[in-house]
């Protein structure tokens, strides 16, 4: 797993230039990141390296990534977000 210092960097990376992304990514990090597998954590870190417009489009269902890992992470984050609405 990742160090406390790296975890803090990932938390900081969840802060985006778009409020809509902050509202989705920060709760996901707080509630799910520690429970992801090591590969899941790596995929989430890579997910955060994507551009805000891409993340927004993927998370809003207006497009999808061609990278299977980013597609899976999008589905994981969206699923978590939907579960909070129930």
PDB file of N, CA, C and O in Angstrom:
ATOM      1  N   UNK A   1       0.835  -1.184   0.000  1.00  0.00           N
ATOM      2  CA  UNK A   1       0.000   0.000   0.000  1.00  0.00           C
ATOM      3  C   UNK A   1       0.880   1.248   0.000  1.00  0.00           C
ATOM      4  O   UNK A   1       2.103   1.165   0.108  1.00  0.00           O
ATOM      5  N   UNK A   2       0.240   2.383  -0.121  1.00  0.00           N
ATOM      6  CA  UNK A   2       1.006   3.616  -0.251  1.00  0.00           C
ATOM      7  C   UNK A   2       1.303   4.233   1.116  1.00  0.00           C
ATOM      8  O   UNK A   2       0.632   3.947   2.107  1.00  0.00           O
ATOM      9  N   UNK A   3       2.311   5.073   1.139  1.00  0.00           N
ATOM     10  CA  UNK A   3       2.707   5.734   2.385  1.00  0.00           C
ATOM     11  C   UNK A   3       1.713   6.841   2.735  1.00  0.00           C
ATOM     12  O   UNK A   3       0.903   7.252   1.904  1.00  0.00           O
ATOM     13  N   UNK A   4       1.788   7.306   3.958  1.00  0.00           N
ATOM     14  CA  UNK A   4       0.924   8.403   4.405  1.00  0.00           C
ATOM     15  C   UNK A   4       1.193   9.665   3.591  1.00  0.00           C
ATOM     16  O   UNK A   4       0.275  10.430   3.292  1.00  0.00           O
ATOM     17  N   UNK A   5       2.451   9.874   3.238  1.00  0.00           N
ATOM     18  CA  UNK A   5       2.809  11.049   2.435  1.00  0.00           C
ATOM     19  C   UNK A   5       2.192  10.970   1.041  1.00  0.00           C
ATOM     20  O   UNK A   5       1.648  11.954   0.540  1.00  0.00           O
ATOM     21  N   UNK A   6       2.279   9.797   0.422  1.00  0.00           N
ATOM     22  CA  UNK A   6       1.682   9.611  -0.906  1.00  0.00           C
ATOM     23  C   UNK A   6       0.160   9.732  -0.829  1.00  0.00           C
ATOM     24  O   UNK A   6      -0.466  10.303  -1.722  1.00  0.00           O
ATOM     25  N   UNK A   7      -0.425   9.199   0.225  1.00  0.00           N
ATOM     26  CA  UNK A   7      -1.878   9.300   0.412  1.00  0.00           C
ATOM     27  C   UNK A   7      -2.292  10.768   0.480  1.00  0.00           C
ATOM     28  O   UNK A   7      -3.305  11.155  -0.102  1.00  0.00           O
ATOM     29  N   UNK A   8      -1.523  11.574   1.180  1.00  0.00           N
ATOM     30  CA  UNK A   8      -1.820  13.012   1.281  1.00  0.00           C
ATOM     31  C   UNK A   8      -1.732  13.674  -0.099  1.00  0.00           C
ATOM     32  O   UNK A   8      -2.531  14.554  -0.416  1.00  0.00           O
ATOM     33  N   UNK A   9      -0.763  13.252  -0.917  1.00  0.00           N
ATOM     34  CA  UNK A   9      -0.655  13.791  -2.274  1.00  0.00           C
ATOM     35  C   UNK A   9      -1.861  13.418  -3.120  1.00  0.00           C
ATOM     36  O   UNK A   9      -2.361  14.230  -3.897  1.00  0.00           O
ATOM     37  N   UNK A  10      -2.322  12.187  -2.963  1.00  0.00           N
ATOM     38  CA  UNK A  10      -3.496  11.748  -3.724  1.00  0.00           C
ATOM     39  C   UNK A  10      -4.721  12.539  -3.284  1.00  0.00           C
ATOM     40  O   UNK A  10      -5.515  12.971  -4.120  1.00  0.00           O
ATOM     41  N   UNK A  11      -4.876  12.728  -1.998  1.00  0.00           N
ATOM     42  CA  UNK A  11      -6.008  13.530  -1.492  1.00  0.00           C
ATOM     43  C   UNK A  11      -5.956  14.929  -2.094  1.00  0.00           C
ATOM     44  O   UNK A  11      -6.982  15.461  -2.518  1.00  0.00           O
ATOM     45  N   UNK A  12      -4.777  15.522  -2.135  1.00  0.00           N
ATOM     46  CA  UNK A  12      -4.624  16.861  -2.712  1.00  0.00           C
ATOM     47  C   UNK A  12      -4.980  16.842  -4.205  1.00  0.00           C
ATOM     48  O   UNK A  12      -5.589  17.787  -4.706  1.00  0.00           O
ATOM     49  N   UNK A  13      -4.608  15.781  -4.910  1.00  0.00           N
ATOM     50  CA  UNK A  13      -4.896  15.670  -6.344  1.00  0.00           C
ATOM     51  C   UNK A  13      -6.390  15.556  -6.621  1.00  0.00           C
ATOM     52  O   UNK A  13      -6.836  15.823  -7.737  1.00  0.00           O
ATOM     53  N   UNK A  14      -7.163  15.162  -5.616  1.00  0.00           N
ATOM     54  CA  UNK A  14      -8.621  15.090  -5.779  1.00  0.00           C
ATOM     55  C   UNK A  14      -9.239  16.482  -5.865  1.00  0.00           C
ATOM     56  O   UNK A  14     -10.369  16.637  -6.329  1.00  0.00           O
ATOM     57  N   UNK A  15      -8.508  17.481  -5.422  1.00  0.00           N
ATOM     58  CA  UNK A  15      -8.974  18.866  -5.532  1.00  0.00           C
ATOM     59  C   UNK A  15      -8.746  19.307  -6.961  1.00  0.00           C
ATOM     60  O   UNK A  15      -7.606  19.372  -7.423  1.00  0.00           O
ATOM     61  N   UNK A  16      -9.816  19.609  -7.655  1.00  0.00           N
ATOM     62  CA  UNK A  16      -9.732  19.897  -9.078  1.00  0.00           C
ATOM     63  C   UNK A  16     -10.112  21.340  -9.359  1.00  0.00           C
ATOM     64  O   UNK A  16     -10.435  22.105  -8.450  1.00  0.00           O
ATOM     65  N   UNK A  17     -10.067  21.691 -10.625  1.00  0.00           N
ATOM     66  CA  UNK A  17     -10.455  23.030 -11.043  1.00  0.00           C
ATOM     67  C   UNK A  17     -11.953  23.176 -11.247  1.00  0.00           C
ATOM     68  O   UNK A  17     -12.443  24.270 -11.529  1.00  0.00           O
ATOM     69  N   UNK A  18     -12.675  22.082 -11.108  1.00  0.00           N
ATOM     70  CA  UNK A  18     -14.130  22.094 -11.302  1.00  0.00           C
ATOM     71  C   UNK A  18     -14.805  21.616 -10.013  1.00  0.00           C
ATOM     72  O   UNK A  18     -14.492  20.541  -9.501  1.00  0.00           O
ATOM     73  N   UNK A  19     -15.715  22.409  -9.508  1.00  0.00           N
ATOM     74  CA  UNK A  19     -16.438  22.044  -8.296  1.00  0.00           C
ATOM     75  C   UNK A  19     -17.153  20.709  -8.450  1.00  0.00           C
ATOM     76  O   UNK A  19     -17.198  19.911  -7.514  1.00  0.00           O
ATOM     77  N   UNK A  20     -17.711  20.467  -9.634  1.00  0.00           N
ATOM     78  CA  UNK A  20     -18.440  19.215  -9.873  1.00  0.00           C
ATOM     79  C   UNK A  20     -17.539  18.001  -9.651  1.00  0.00           C
ATOM     80  O   UNK A  20     -17.985  16.982  -9.124  1.00  0.00           O
ATOM     81  N   UNK A  21     -16.287  18.108 -10.048  1.00  0.00           N
ATOM     82  CA  UNK A  21     -15.352  16.999  -9.831  1.00  0.00           C
ATOM     83  C   UNK A  21     -14.974  16.869  -8.361  1.00  0.00           C
ATOM     84  O   UNK A  21     -14.845  15.762  -7.839  1.00  0.00           O
ATOM     85  N   UNK A  22     -14.799  18.005  -7.703  1.00  0.00           N
ATOM     86  CA  UNK A  22     -14.497  17.974  -6.261  1.00  0.00           C
ATOM     87  C   UNK A  22     -15.588  17.240  -5.489  1.00  0.00           C
ATOM     88  O   UNK A  22     -15.304  16.451  -4.589  1.00  0.00           O
ATOM     89  N   UNK A  23     -16.821  17.507  -5.849  1.00  0.00           N
ATOM     90  CA  UNK A  23     -17.976  16.924  -5.150  1.00  0.00           C
ATOM     91  C   UNK A  23     -18.034  15.412  -5.347  1.00  0.00           C
ATOM     92  O   UNK A  23     -18.555  14.696  -4.493  1.00  0.00           O
ATOM     93  N   UNK A  24     -17.513  14.931  -6.446  1.00  0.00           N
ATOM     94  CA  UNK A  24     -17.515  13.489  -6.724  1.00  0.00           C
ATOM     95  C   UNK A  24     -16.249  12.812  -6.209  1.00  0.00           C
ATOM     96  O   UNK A  24     -16.322  11.767  -5.561  1.00  0.00           O
ATOM     97  N   UNK A  25     -15.098  13.399  -6.492  1.00  0.00           N
ATOM     98  CA  UNK A  25     -13.829  12.728  -6.209  1.00  0.00           C
ATOM     99  C   UNK A  25     -13.435  12.738  -4.740  1.00  0.00           C
ATOM    100  O   UNK A  25     -12.923  11.739  -4.234  1.00  0.00           O
ATOM    101  N   UNK A  26     -13.664  13.846  -4.047  1.00  0.00           N
ATOM    102  CA  UNK A  26     -13.262  13.908  -2.634  1.00  0.00           C
ATOM    103  C   UNK A  26     -13.999  12.893  -1.766  1.00  0.00           C
ATOM    104  O   UNK A  26     -13.357  12.194  -0.983  1.00  0.00           O
ATOM    105  N   UNK A  27     -15.326  12.786  -1.875  1.00  0.00           N
ATOM    106  CA  UNK A  27     -16.001  11.752  -1.075  1.00  0.00           C
ATOM    107  C   UNK A  27     -15.560  10.332  -1.449  1.00  0.00           C
ATOM    108  O   UNK A  27     -15.425   9.470  -0.581  1.00  0.00           O
ATOM    109  N   UNK A  28     -15.338  10.096  -2.744  1.00  0.00           N
ATOM    110  CA  UNK A  28     -14.873   8.770  -3.150  1.00  0.00           C
ATOM    111  C   UNK A  28     -13.539   8.463  -2.485  1.00  0.00           C
ATOM    112  O   UNK A  28     -13.340   7.371  -1.953  1.00  0.00           O
ATOM    113  N   UNK A  29     -12.626   9.430  -2.517  1.00  0.00           N
ATOM    114  CA  UNK A  29     -11.326   9.216  -1.873  1.00  0.00           C
ATOM    115  C   UNK A  29     -11.501   8.931  -0.388  1.00  0.00           C
ATOM    116  O   UNK A  29     -10.959   7.955   0.131  1.00  0.00           O
ATOM    117  N   UNK A  30     -12.257   9.782   0.289  1.00  0.00           N
ATOM    118  CA  UNK A  30     -12.429   9.642   1.738  1.00  0.00           C
ATOM    119  C   UNK A  30     -13.081   8.324   2.132  1.00  0.00           C
ATOM    120  O   UNK A  30     -12.722   7.728   3.148  1.00  0.00           O
ATOM    121  N   UNK A  31     -14.029   7.872   1.335  1.00  0.00           N
ATOM    122  CA  UNK A  31     -14.829   6.704   1.703  1.00  0.00           C
ATOM    123  C   UNK A  31     -14.348   5.393   1.091  1.00  0.00           C
ATOM    124  O   UNK A  31     -14.690   4.325   1.597  1.00  0.00           O
ATOM    125  N   UNK A  32     -13.565   5.447   0.016  1.00  0.00           N
ATOM    126  CA  UNK A  32     -13.250   4.219  -0.713  1.00  0.00           C
ATOM    127  C   UNK A  32     -11.771   3.945  -0.959  1.00  0.00           C
ATOM    128  O   UNK A  32     -11.375   2.788  -1.103  1.00  0.00           O
ATOM    129  N   UNK A  33     -10.957   4.982  -1.010  1.00  0.00           N
ATOM    130  CA  UNK A  33      -9.568   4.792  -1.447  1.00  0.00           C
ATOM    131  C   UNK A  33      -8.837   3.731  -0.633  1.00  0.00           C
ATOM    132  O   UNK A  33      -8.179   2.860  -1.203  1.00  0.00           O
ATOM    133  N   UNK A  34      -8.940   3.791   0.670  1.00  0.00           N
ATOM    134  CA  UNK A  34      -8.201   2.843   1.522  1.00  0.00           C
ATOM    135  C   UNK A  34      -8.660   1.401   1.334  1.00  0.00           C
ATOM    136  O   UNK A  34      -7.916   0.472   1.647  1.00  0.00           O
ATOM    137  N   UNK A  35      -9.874   1.203   0.827  1.00  0.00           N
ATOM    138  CA  UNK A  35     -10.395  -0.149   0.624  1.00  0.00           C
ATOM    139  C   UNK A  35     -10.120  -0.700  -0.771  1.00  0.00           C
ATOM    140  O   UNK A  35     -10.415  -1.862  -1.049  1.00  0.00           O
ATOM    141  N   UNK A  36      -9.554   0.131  -1.651  1.00  0.00           N
ATOM    142  CA  UNK A  36      -9.200  -0.348  -2.983  1.00  0.00           C
ATOM    143  C   UNK A  36      -8.002  -1.275  -2.886  1.00  0.00           C
ATOM    144  O   UNK A  36      -7.184  -1.150  -1.975  1.00  0.00           O
ATOM    145  N   UNK A  37      -7.900  -2.196  -3.819  1.00  0.00           N
ATOM    146  CA  UNK A  37      -6.707  -3.035  -3.907  1.00  0.00           C
ATOM    147  C   UNK A  37      -5.514  -2.143  -4.261  1.00  0.00           C
ATOM    148  O   UNK A  37      -5.685  -0.985  -4.639  1.00  0.00           O
ATOM    149  N   UNK A  38      -4.335  -2.685  -4.136  1.00  0.00           N
ATOM    150  CA  UNK A  38      -3.145  -1.905  -4.502  1.00  0.00           C
ATOM    151  C   UNK A  38      -3.241  -1.454  -5.956  1.00  0.00           C
ATOM    152  O   UNK A  38      -2.924  -0.307  -6.274  1.00  0.00           O
ATOM    153  N   UNK A  39      -3.680  -2.352  -6.842  1.00  0.00           N
ATOM    154  CA  UNK A  39      -3.841  -1.977  -8.253  1.00  0.00           C
ATOM    155  C   UNK A  39      -4.942  -0.943  -8.404  1.00  0.00           C
ATOM    156  O   UNK A  39      -4.824  -0.027  -9.217  1.00  0.00           O
ATOM    157  N   UNK A  40      -6.003  -1.079  -7.639  1.00  0.00           N
ATOM    158  CA  UNK A  40      -7.083  -0.089  -7.682  1.00  0.00           C
ATOM    159  C   UNK A  40      -6.599   1.290  -7.270  1.00  0.00           C
ATOM    160  O   UNK A  40      -6.997   2.294  -7.861  1.00  0.00           O
ATOM    161  N   UNK A  41      -5.743   1.344  -6.258  1.00  0.00           N
ATOM    162  CA  UNK A  41      -5.188   2.625  -5.828  1.00  0.00           C
ATOM    163  C   UNK A  41      -4.303   3.218  -6.922  1.00  0.00           C
ATOM    164  O   UNK A  41      -4.348   4.422  -7.175  1.00  0.00           O
ATOM    165  N   UNK A  42      -3.511   2.387  -7.561  1.00  0.00           N
ATOM    166  CA  UNK A  42      -2.663   2.851  -8.664  1.00  0.00           C
ATOM    167  C   UNK A  42      -3.540   3.370  -9.798  1.00  0.00           C
ATOM    168  O   UNK A  42      -3.255   4.418 -10.378  1.00  0.00           O
ATOM    169  N   UNK A  43      -4.599   2.642 -10.111  1.00  0.00           N
ATOM    170  CA  UNK A  43      -5.507   3.077 -11.177  1.00  0.00           C
ATOM    171  C   UNK A  43      -6.177   4.401 -10.828  1.00  0.00           C
ATOM    172  O   UNK A  43      -6.342   5.256 -11.698  1.00  0.00           O
ATOM    173  N   UNK A  44      -6.563   4.580  -9.568  1.00  0.00           N
ATOM    174  CA  UNK A  44      -7.186   5.840  -9.158  1.00  0.00           C
ATOM    175  C   UNK A  44      -6.183   6.989  -9.266  1.00  0.00           C
ATOM    176  O   UNK A  44      -6.542   8.080  -9.708  1.00  0.00           O
ATOM    177  N   UNK A  45      -4.949   6.760  -8.874  1.00  0.00           N
ATOM    178  CA  UNK A  45      -3.913   7.780  -8.993  1.00  0.00           C
ATOM    179  C   UNK A  45      -3.725   8.158 -10.467  1.00  0.00           C
ATOM    180  O   UNK A  45      -3.609   9.338 -10.797  1.00  0.00           O
ATOM    181  N   UNK A  46      -3.697   7.167 -11.337  1.00  0.00           N
ATOM    182  CA  UNK A  46      -3.580   7.448 -12.771  1.00  0.00           C
ATOM    183  C   UNK A  46      -4.828   8.161 -13.298  1.00  0.00           C
ATOM    184  O   UNK A  46      -4.733   9.029 -14.165  1.00  0.00           O
ATOM    185  N   UNK A  47      -5.981   7.794 -12.776  1.00  0.00           N
ATOM    186  CA  UNK A  47      -7.249   8.437 -13.148  1.00  0.00           C
ATOM    187  C   UNK A  47      -7.168   9.936 -12.858  1.00  0.00           C
ATOM    188  O   UNK A  47      -7.620  10.756 -13.657  1.00  0.00           O
ATOM    189  N   UNK A  48      -6.593  10.280 -11.721  1.00  0.00           N
ATOM    190  CA  UNK A  48      -6.480  11.688 -11.331  1.00  0.00           C
ATOM    191  C   UNK A  48      -5.502  12.468 -12.206  1.00  0.00           C
ATOM    192  O   UNK A  48      -5.500  13.699 -12.190  1.00  0.00           O
ATOM    193  N   UNK A  49      -4.684  11.769 -12.958  1.00  0.00           N
ATOM    194  CA  UNK A  49      -3.748  12.438 -13.873  1.00  0.00           C
ATOM    195  C   UNK A  49      -4.424  12.862 -15.171  1.00  0.00           C
ATOM    196  O   UNK A  49      -3.830  13.587 -15.969  1.00  0.00           O
ATOM    197  N   UNK A  50      -5.644  12.424 -15.387  1.00  0.00           N
ATOM    198  CA  UNK A  50      -6.381  12.787 -16.600  1.00  0.00           C
ATOM    199  C   UNK A  50      -6.865  14.231 -16.504  1.00  0.00           C
ATOM    200  O   UNK A  50      -6.996  14.786 -15.413  1.00  0.00           O
ATOM    201  N   UNK A  51      -7.120  14.815 -17.641  1.00  0.00           N
ATOM    202  CA  UNK A  51      -7.589  16.198 -17.698  1.00  0.00           C
ATOM    203  C   UNK A  51      -9.007  16.325 -17.154  1.00  0.00           C
ATOM    204  O   UNK A  51      -9.829  15.421 -17.304  1.00  0.00           O
ATOM    205  N   UNK A  52      -9.275  17.461 -16.523  1.00  0.00           N
ATOM    206  CA  UNK A  52     -10.594  17.706 -15.933  1.00  0.00           C
ATOM    207  C   UNK A  52     -11.741  17.543 -16.932  1.00  0.00           C
ATOM    208  O   UNK A  52     -12.738  16.903 -16.599  1.00  0.00           O
ATOM    209  N   UNK A  53     -11.638  18.099 -18.147  1.00  0.00           N
ATOM    210  CA  UNK A  53     -12.764  17.931 -19.086  1.00  0.00           C
ATOM    211  C   UNK A  53     -13.046  16.459 -19.407  1.00  0.00           C
ATOM    212  O   UNK A  53     -14.201  16.066 -19.569  1.00  0.00           O
ATOM    213  N   UNK A  54     -11.985  15.648 -19.498  1.00  0.00           N
ATOM    214  CA  UNK A  54     -12.179  14.213 -19.750  1.00  0.00           C
ATOM    215  C   UNK A  54     -12.859  13.552 -18.559  1.00  0.00           C
ATOM    216  O   UNK A  54     -13.831  12.815 -18.720  1.00  0.00           O
ATOM    217  N   UNK A  55     -12.336  13.822 -17.352  1.00  0.00           N
ATOM    218  CA  UNK A  55     -12.944  13.235 -16.155  1.00  0.00           C
ATOM    219  C   UNK A  55     -14.411  13.620 -16.044  1.00  0.00           C
ATOM    220  O   UNK A  55     -15.260  12.778 -15.754  1.00  0.00           O
ATOM    221  N   UNK A  56     -14.703  14.881 -16.273  1.00  0.00           N
ATOM    222  CA  UNK A  56     -16.084  15.351 -16.178  1.00  0.00           C
ATOM    223  C   UNK A  56     -16.972  14.614 -17.182  1.00  0.00           C
ATOM    224  O   UNK A  56     -18.052  14.140 -16.830  1.00  0.00           O
ATOM    225  N   UNK A  57     -16.516  14.521 -18.422  1.00  0.00           N
ATOM    226  CA  UNK A  57     -17.312  13.831 -19.457  1.00  0.00           C
ATOM    227  C   UNK A  57     -17.537  12.375 -19.083  1.00  0.00           C
ATOM    228  O   UNK A  57     -18.652  11.867 -19.209  1.00  0.00           O
ATOM    229  N   UNK A  58     -16.492  11.700 -18.625  1.00  0.00           N
ATOM    230  CA  UNK A  58     -16.631  10.282 -18.263  1.00  0.00           C
ATOM    231  C   UNK A  58     -17.582  10.099 -17.091  1.00  0.00           C
ATOM    232  O   UNK A  58     -18.451   9.228 -17.123  1.00  0.00           O
ATOM    233  N   UNK A  59     -17.421  10.913 -16.060  1.00  0.00           N
ATOM    234  CA  UNK A  59     -18.232  10.760 -14.851  1.00  0.00           C
ATOM    235  C   UNK A  59     -19.683  11.170 -15.068  1.00  0.00           C
ATOM    236  O   UNK A  59     -20.576  10.689 -14.371  1.00  0.00           O
ATOM    237  N   UNK A  60     -19.918  12.045 -16.020  1.00  0.00           N
ATOM    238  CA  UNK A  60     -21.290  12.471 -16.323  1.00  0.00           C
ATOM    239  C   UNK A  60     -21.938  11.586 -17.389  1.00  0.00           C
ATOM    240  O   UNK A  60     -23.111  11.764 -17.715  1.00  0.00           O
ATOM    241  N   UNK A  61     -21.179  10.638 -17.927  1.00  0.00           N
ATOM    242  CA  UNK A  61     -21.714   9.721 -18.925  1.00  0.00           C
ATOM    243  C   UNK A  61     -21.786  10.315 -20.311  1.00  0.00           C
ATOM    244  O   UNK A  61     -22.558   9.838 -21.143  1.00  0.00           O
ATOM    245  N   UNK A  62     -20.999  11.351 -20.585  1.00  0.00           N
ATOM    246  CA  UNK A  62     -21.004  12.004 -21.894  1.00  0.00           C
ATOM    247  C   UNK A  62     -19.883  11.492 -22.786  1.00  0.00           C
ATOM    248  O   UNK A  62     -19.656  12.028 -23.870  1.00  0.00           O
ATOM    249  N   UNK A  63     -19.203  10.488 -22.348  1.00  0.00           N
ATOM    250  CA  UNK A  63     -18.105   9.900 -23.100  1.00  0.00           C
ATOM    251  C   UNK A  63     -17.464   8.822 -22.260  1.00  0.00           C
ATOM    252  O   UNK A  63     -17.887   8.562 -21.133  1.00  0.00           O
ATOM    253  N   UNK A  64     -16.447   8.199 -22.807  1.00  0.00           N
ATOM    254  CA  UNK A  64     -15.736   7.175 -22.054  1.00  0.00           C
ATOM    255  C   UNK A  64     -14.284   7.112 -22.513  1.00  0.00           C
ATOM    256  O   UNK A  64     -13.942   7.512 -23.626  1.00  0.00           O
ATOM    257  N   UNK A  65     -13.461   6.610 -21.641  1.00  0.00           N
ATOM    258  CA  UNK A  65     -12.045   6.447 -21.942  1.00  0.00           C
ATOM    259  C   UNK A  65     -11.847   5.201 -22.792  1.00  0.00           C
ATOM    260  O   UNK A  65     -12.592   4.227 -22.678  1.00  0.00           O
ATOM    261  N   UNK A  66     -10.844   5.249 -23.636  1.00  0.00           N
ATOM    262  CA  UNK A  66     -10.472   4.058 -24.399  1.00  0.00           C
ATOM    263  C   UNK A  66      -9.564   3.128 -23.590  1.00  0.00           C
ATOM    264  O   UNK A  66      -9.325   1.985 -23.979  1.00  0.00           O
ATOM    265  N   UNK A  67      -9.063   3.635 -22.458  1.00  0.00           N
ATOM    266  CA  UNK A  67      -8.198   2.842 -21.577  1.00  0.00           C
ATOM    267  C   UNK A  67      -9.090   2.016 -20.649  1.00  0.00           C
ATOM    268  O   UNK A  67      -9.862   2.585 -19.876  1.00  0.00           O
ATOM    269  N   UNK A  68      -8.999   0.701 -20.712  1.00  0.00           N
ATOM    270  CA  UNK A  68      -9.860  -0.144 -19.879  1.00  0.00           C
ATOM    271  C   UNK A  68      -9.735   0.143 -18.374  1.00  0.00           C
ATOM    272  O   UNK A  68     -10.711   0.017 -17.635  1.00  0.00           O
ATOM    273  N   UNK A  69      -8.542   0.525 -17.929  1.00  0.00           N
ATOM    274  CA  UNK A  69      -8.367   0.831 -16.503  1.00  0.00           C
ATOM    275  C   UNK A  69      -9.124   2.100 -16.119  1.00  0.00           C
ATOM    276  O   UNK A  69      -9.733   2.166 -15.051  1.00  0.00           O
ATOM    277  N   UNK A  70      -9.084   3.100 -16.988  1.00  0.00           N
ATOM    278  CA  UNK A  70      -9.789   4.353 -16.702  1.00  0.00           C
ATOM    279  C   UNK A  70     -11.300   4.147 -16.825  1.00  0.00           C
ATOM    280  O   UNK A  70     -12.073   4.751 -16.081  1.00  0.00           O
ATOM    281  N   UNK A  71     -11.713   3.306 -17.751  1.00  0.00           N
ATOM    282  CA  UNK A  71     -13.132   2.977 -17.893  1.00  0.00           C
ATOM    283  C   UNK A  71     -13.631   2.272 -16.637  1.00  0.00           C
ATOM    284  O   UNK A  71     -14.711   2.584 -16.135  1.00  0.00           O
ATOM    285  N   UNK A  72     -12.852   1.327 -16.131  1.00  0.00           N
ATOM    286  CA  UNK A  72     -13.238   0.599 -14.912  1.00  0.00           C
ATOM    287  C   UNK A  72     -13.269   1.536 -13.707  1.00  0.00           C
ATOM    288  O   UNK A  72     -14.169   1.439 -12.873  1.00  0.00           O
ATOM    289  N   UNK A  73     -12.306   2.433 -13.610  1.00  0.00           N
ATOM    290  CA  UNK A  73     -12.282   3.365 -12.481  1.00  0.00           C
ATOM    291  C   UNK A  73     -13.459   4.327 -12.566  1.00  0.00           C
ATOM    292  O   UNK A  73     -14.056   4.667 -11.545  1.00  0.00           O
ATOM    293  N   UNK A  74     -13.794   4.763 -13.763  1.00  0.00           N
ATOM    294  CA  UNK A  74     -14.971   5.618 -13.936  1.00  0.00           C
ATOM    295  C   UNK A  74     -16.208   4.907 -13.414  1.00  0.00           C
ATOM    296  O   UNK A  74     -17.006   5.490 -12.679  1.00  0.00           O
ATOM    297  N   UNK A  75     -16.364   3.648 -13.794  1.00  0.00           N
ATOM    298  CA  UNK A  75     -17.524   2.873 -13.352  1.00  0.00           C
ATOM    299  C   UNK A  75     -17.527   2.699 -11.837  1.00  0.00           C
ATOM    300  O   UNK A  75     -18.590   2.738 -11.217  1.00  0.00           O
ATOM    301  N   UNK A  76     -16.364   2.510 -11.237  1.00  0.00           N
ATOM    302  CA  UNK A  76     -16.263   2.367  -9.788  1.00  0.00           C
ATOM    303  C   UNK A  76     -16.693   3.645  -9.078  1.00  0.00           C
ATOM    304  O   UNK A  76     -17.463   3.598  -8.119  1.00  0.00           O
ATOM    305  N   UNK A  77     -16.198   4.782  -9.548  1.00  0.00           N
ATOM    306  CA  UNK A  77     -16.530   6.066  -8.928  1.00  0.00           C
ATOM    307  C   UNK A  77     -18.010   6.383  -9.124  1.00  0.00           C
ATOM    308  O   UNK A  77     -18.678   6.812  -8.183  1.00  0.00           O
ATOM    309  N   UNK A  78     -18.527   6.178 -10.330  1.00  0.00           N
ATOM    310  CA  UNK A  78     -19.946   6.452 -10.602  1.00  0.00           C
ATOM    311  C   UNK A  78     -20.827   5.543  -9.757  1.00  0.00           C
ATOM    312  O   UNK A  78     -21.829   5.993  -9.200  1.00  0.00           O
ATOM    313  N   UNK A  79     -20.467   4.277  -9.656  1.00  0.00           N
ATOM    314  CA  UNK A  79     -21.241   3.329  -8.846  1.00  0.00           C
ATOM    315  C   UNK A  79     -21.276   3.768  -7.395  1.00  0.00           C
ATOM    316  O   UNK A  79     -22.328   3.713  -6.757  1.00  0.00           O
ATOM    317  N   UNK A  80     -20.152   4.199  -6.870  1.00  0.00           N
ATOM    318  CA  UNK A  80     -20.105   4.683  -5.486  1.00  0.00           C
ATOM    319  C   UNK A  80     -21.006   5.900  -5.316  1.00  0.00           C
ATOM    320  O   UNK A  80     -21.742   6.007  -4.336  1.00  0.00           O
ATOM    321  N   UNK A  81     -20.941   6.800  -6.264  1.00  0.00           N
ATOM    322  CA  UNK A  81     -21.751   8.021  -6.210  1.00  0.00           C
ATOM    323  C   UNK A  81     -23.243   7.671  -6.234  1.00  0.00           C
ATOM    324  O   UNK A  81     -24.029   8.243  -5.478  1.00  0.00           O
ATOM    325  N   UNK A  82     -23.624   6.749  -7.086  1.00  0.00           N
ATOM    326  CA  UNK A  82     -25.036   6.339  -7.177  1.00  0.00           C
ATOM    327  C   UNK A  82     -25.510   5.668  -5.887  1.00  0.00           C
ATOM    328  O   UNK A  82     -26.652   5.853  -5.467  1.00  0.00           O
ATOM    329  N   UNK A  83     -24.627   4.892  -5.264  1.00  0.00           N
ATOM    330  CA  UNK A  83     -25.022   4.175  -4.047  1.00  0.00           C
ATOM    331  C   UNK A  83     -25.346   5.143  -2.916  1.00  0.00           C
ATOM    332  O   UNK A  83     -26.121   4.816  -2.017  1.00  0.00           O
ATOM    333  N   UNK A  84     -24.759   6.321  -2.959  1.00  0.00           N
ATOM    334  CA  UNK A  84     -25.018   7.323  -1.920  1.00  0.00           C
ATOM    335  C   UNK A  84     -26.376   7.984  -2.111  1.00  0.00           C
ATOM    336  O   UNK A  84     -26.910   8.582  -1.177  1.00  0.00           O
ATOM    337  N   UNK A  85     -26.937   7.882  -3.304  1.00  0.00           N
ATOM    338  CA  UNK A  85     -28.233   8.499  -3.597  1.00  0.00           C
ATOM    339  C   UNK A  85     -29.405   7.629  -3.171  1.00  0.00           C
ATOM    340  O   UNK A  85     -30.542   8.095  -3.101  1.00  0.00           O
ATOM    341  N   UNK A  86     -29.124   6.372  -2.888  1.00  0.00           N
ATOM    342  CA  UNK A  86     -30.209   5.428  -2.545  1.00  0.00           C
ATOM    343  C   UNK A  86     -30.553   5.509  -1.088  1.00  0.00           C
ATOM    344  O   UNK A  86     -31.439   4.792  -0.622  1.00  0.00           O
TER     345      UNK A  86
END
